[in-house]
Amino acid sequence: MAARSSPVVAPRAAASSFLDDVTGGHPPGERGDRLIFPAALRVRAKRDFEAVYRTGKRIGDAFFSINLCANKVNLPRLGLSVGTKAIGNAIARNRVRRLIRESFRHARPGLRPLDYVVGAKSAARQASATTLRASLETLWTRTRL
């Protein structure tokens, strides 16, 4: 039986900061020429959602509402609130979530470093993807003001 050889792996240099560690040295949300959505760009903790709802400002239209407030990480972060009551089954909810995440990834370079919690309204259930993208783009523009 032939002996297996393991590839030689160079030791990893110490990360210079939290962001370098999270993003691998790339700007947050970008890896090469791809747009990604790492954990550092997500609002995930219940206390963060509660802080946005309690102290944040709200803007919206017929399809979405966006609650926003300052954060401590100095990066724009996204939280999603897409409920069964408003949107329906898991397939429809996931479709709306994907559209919101895609829109955020493209808008992120121009956004202020705030926490953004996007809630979907029931009108988003029947709307086309083009309509939802246009709605989100308008809302992202309004948050920049």
Secondary structure, 3 states (H helix, E strand, C coil): CCCCCCCCCCCCCCCCCHHHHHHCCCCCCEECCEECCCHHHECCCHHHHHHHHHHCEEEECCCEEEEEEECCCCCCEEEEECCHHHHCCHHHHHHHHHHHHHHHHHHHHHCCCEEEEEEECHHHHCCCHHHHHHHHHHHHHHHCC
